[in-house]
Amino acid sequence: MLDITFIRENPDIVRAALKNKNREGIDLDRVLELAGERKKIAGEVSELNRQRGVAAQNRDAEAGRRLKDELKAAEEKQQTVEKELVALLIKIPNIPSADTPIGPDESGNKVIRQSGEKPQFDFEPKAHWDLGRELGIIDSEKAADVSGARFTYLKGDAALLQFALIQFAMSVLTSREKLEGIIKDANLSVASTPFIPTIVPVFMRSQVMNRMARLDPIDDRFYFEKDDLVLIGSAEHTLGPLHMDEMLEEKRLPLRYAGYSTAFRREAGAAGKDTRGILRQHQFDKVEMECFVRPEDGIAEQDFLVAIQEHLMRELRLPYQVMLVCTGDMGFPDQRQIDIETWMPGQEGEGGVKGLYRETHSADYVGGFQARRLNTRLKRADGSTEPVHMNDATVFAVGRTLIAILENYQQADGSVTIPEVLRPYLGGREKMEKVII
């Protein structure tokens, strides 16, 4: 949520954000009107309380009764104004950073850099669903019978690769030495504080997800109305509220968490899109990073998270490109969003051409936007307080990373080579084995 003082002092900037983030339906004039009314009523309530104190000192019972009634009416009006104002404030998106491209949708995203060489095949590369079926490691057909569309069974080495990716990620995120190396290679100036490994709840209260600014659109969530619980769409949904309604001492920052969870999305707007394979599922697994930092460290922290993502991708030797996401494609609470798209040679692009980049990672700098809603505050050494700044980022969206490995490491005979960095987690084996039942 934006600070009302910022909105009052910078209405043109807020209007531009509403337009560029496709949120023009918000009545900003009404927001400013209500803010002024709230301030006026607060003054009236303060004055009535002062007068009641005077009446009590003078033992003026009649004035006391009259002032009590007036105060009750003022407080009721104050609550009504506050409710309407907050209902509008939570619909205003975060302000994009100065370097965020302005664009209506993903077509406005900007490629920052590309890394890695795309594999050259002397055969027609297969899509992961064909590779997975032939190896017996991906079974979407039986999952559809059991659970419906957009679910799958991962078997054999696909399952082992998932655990290998998680172990590999945690070995980096929990090592100060490895993080120092990443910081040095990326020429960054951030602390090398390791991440705290965390297994998070996959259910959360709807009001808490709303405070995270991640509840809307509700149609993309699995919501259990009877229990008022929502299944998370990412570990950051329950990592972010870890310090809800808390005051964090400046000396404790940065606080970094690496959360593993199963994630759930209805994919309500994806009917007929990516129906084959495991790219777009109702249920999938992710490792996520969530960081709490001082405001002056926010952008550098996001760059650090992207540096971690790139390090892991280079270790896997997967070709990728880094994207600066535009205003019309970025998330509602995001101030700056950077995505990584990984090359998938078995996917079919425009005109039937094989190979295209698909999103596998996102890094979101949200500034103090979520912290203001969560009431997570930073206490400075001098005693002053302000909202802490927050970042979240993908480590591995496991299913999509498996796709990239299968399609980039496939061989002419239908086998798939295991990335060298993951082999220690699979007994040193170099190739994935076929599941025979």
Secondary structure, DSSP 4 states (H G I P E B T S, - for coil): ---HHHHHH-HHHHHHHHHHTT-TTS-HHHHHHHHHHHHHHHHHHHHHHHHHHHHHHTT-HHHHHHHHHHHHHHHHHHHHHHHHHHHHHTTSPPPPPTTSPP-SSGGG-EEEEEESPPP--SS-PPPHHHHHHHHT-EEHHHHHHHT-TT--EE-HHHHHHHHHHHHHHHHHHT-HHHHHHHHHHTT-----PPPEEEEPPSEEEHHHHHHTT---SGGGS-EETTTTEEE-SSTHHHHGGGGTT-EEEGGG--EEEEEEEEEE---TT-TTSS-STTSS-SEEEEEEEEEEE-GGGHHHHHHHHHHHHHHHHHHHT--EEEEE--TTTS-TT-SEEEEEEEEEEEEE-GGG-EEEEEEEEEEEEEETHHHHHHT-EEE-TTS-EEEPEEEEEEEEEHHHHHHHHHHHSB-TTS-BBPPGGGGGGGTT-SBPPPP--
